């Protein structure tokens, strides 16, 4: 347990999805008060793309940038799904 989340782990699909979930959950209240839900979805994509750009090895070719965008969309959709699962689970246990 020396490292909770290393740079090597953040370079994986699951690592970026976890990091995205954590960052968005702790910062979305800033946007939630002023904006609609679609802004949070765009914000989640931007966070995912930035994390992917930093931690996934790539070269700055158009092909690699397109792959980063596609991977970011997939990770972003995974993050939305994780949030819905946790939200619905908590709501069902609360009753």
C-alpha positions in Angstrom: 0.0 0.0 0.0 2.8 2.4 -0.7 1.0 4.1 -3.6 -2.7 4.5 -3.7 -2.8 5.4 -7.4 0.4 5.5 -9.5 1.0 7.1 -12.8 1.2 3.6 -14.4 -2.2 2.7 -13.0 -3.6 6.0 -14.2 -2.6 5.0 -17.7 -5.2 2.3 -17.8 -8.9 2.5 -18.6 -9.9 1.7 -15.0 -7.4 4.1 -13.5 -8.7 7.1 -15.6 -12.3 6.1 -14.9 -11.6 6.1 -11.1 -9.7 9.4 -11.2 -12.5 11.0 -13.3 -15.1 9.8 -10.9 -13.2 11.2 -7.9 -12.4 14.6 -9.5 -15.9 15.1 -10.9 -17.7 14.1 -7.7 -15.7 16.5 -5.6 -15.9 19.5 -8.0 -19.2 19.2 -9.7 -21.0 21.2 -7.0 -19.3 24.3 -8.4 -21.1 23.8 -11.8 -24.3 22.2 -10.5 -25.5 25.4 -8.8 -25.2 27.5 -11.9 -25.6 25.2 -14.9 -27.7 22.3 -16.2 -26.7 18.6 -16.3 -25.3 18.7 -19.8 -22.6 21.1 -18.6 -21.4 18.5 -16.1 -21.3 15.9 -18.8 -19.1 18.2 -20.9 -17.0 18.9 -17.8 -16.6 15.2 -17.2 -15.4 14.7 -20.8 -12.9 17.5 -20.5 -11.5 16.0 -17.3 -11.3 12.6 -18.9 -9.6 13.9 -22.0 -7.0 15.8 -20.0 -6.2 12.8 -17.8 -6.0 10.6 -20.9 -3.7 13.1 -22.7 -1.4 13.2 -19.7 -1.2 9.6 -18.6 -1.7 7.5 -21.8 1.4 7.3 -23.9 0.9 8.7 -27.3 2.4 10.8 -30.1 0.8 14.0 -31.3 -0.4 12.6 -34.5 -4.0 13.1 -35.7 -4.6 9.3 -35.4 -3.5 9.3 -31.7 -5.5 12.4 -30.9 -8.6 10.8 -32.4 -8.0 7.6 -30.4 -7.6 9.7 -27.2 -11.0 11.4 -28.0 -12.7 8.0 -28.6 -11.2 6.5 -25.4 -12.2 9.6 -23.5 -15.8 9.2 -24.7 -15.8 5.6 -23.6 -14.3 6.4 -20.2 -16.7 9.3 -19.7 -19.7 7.1 -20.4 -18.3 4.6 -17.9 -18.0 7.3 -15.3 -21.6 8.3 -15.9 -22.7 4.7 -15.5 -20.7 4.3 -12.2 -22.4 7.4 -10.8 -25.8 6.2 -11.7 -25.1 2.8 -10.1 -23.9 4.4 -6.9 -26.7 6.9 -6.8 -29.4 4.3 -7.3 -27.9 1.9 -4.8 -27.7 4.6 -2.2 -31.3 5.7 -2.9 -32.6 2.1 -2.6 -30.7 1.5 0.7 -32.0 4.7 2.2 -35.6 3.7 2.0 
